[in-house]
Amino acid sequence: MWARRGVATEICPVSYITAQSLAWMEQYAVWKMLRAPVIIEDLPARMVEAFCVLEAEMAKEATDGTG
């Protein structure tokens, strides 16, 4: 059983991380670290969606899951 802030599963969530998901997470981390501007028009739609999801999750973590 795995649970965190209102989300629970009986299957290890690590098994759902694909190579592409990991690449997006790494690209997002580099983007945040460098504080580089992002030109959305130059990125694939799936990468933009991944960055938006990661931004939203980071915002939730910053508010300790209360927002």
N, C-alpha and C positions, 0 to 999 in steps of 0.2 A: 504494500500500500504506500502510495506517495501522495502527500497533500501539501498545499501551500496557498494561503490566502484565498480560500473559497474555491480552489481547484483541487480535485482529487482523481486518482486513477489507481487501478490495481495492477497496471502494467508499467514497467519502468519507462519514464518519458524519454530517456536517452535513446531508446530504440527508434524513436520517431525523428531523430535528427539525421538528415541526409547530408551528403557531401556538399550539395548546393546550399543548404541551410547554413552549414558551418562556414562556407565561403562568404555568404552574406553577413553573417555575424562578425567575421573577421574584417570585412570591408567596412562595416558600420563602426567597429571599434577604431580602426585607423582613421576614418573620417572624423569621428568625435575627437580623437587625440590631436589630430592636426588642425581641427577647427576649419577645415577647408570648405569653401562654398560648393554647393551641389547644383549643377545645372540639370534640372529634372528632365528636360527634353533630350539630353544626351544619354540617359540611363534607360535600361529595359524596364518595362512596366512592373515586372515581378520584383525587381530590385527596389524600385521606389516603394512598392507595397511592403516589402520586407523592412525597409528603413522606417516606414511609418509605423508598422507594428512594433518594432524595436523601440522607437521613440516613445510610443504610448506606454509600453511596459516599463521603460526606464522612468517615465514620469510617475507611474504608479508606485514603483519602488522608492522614488524620492519622497513621496508623501506617505511612505510606510503602509501602503495599501489602503489608506483611508480616503483617497480621492476618487 
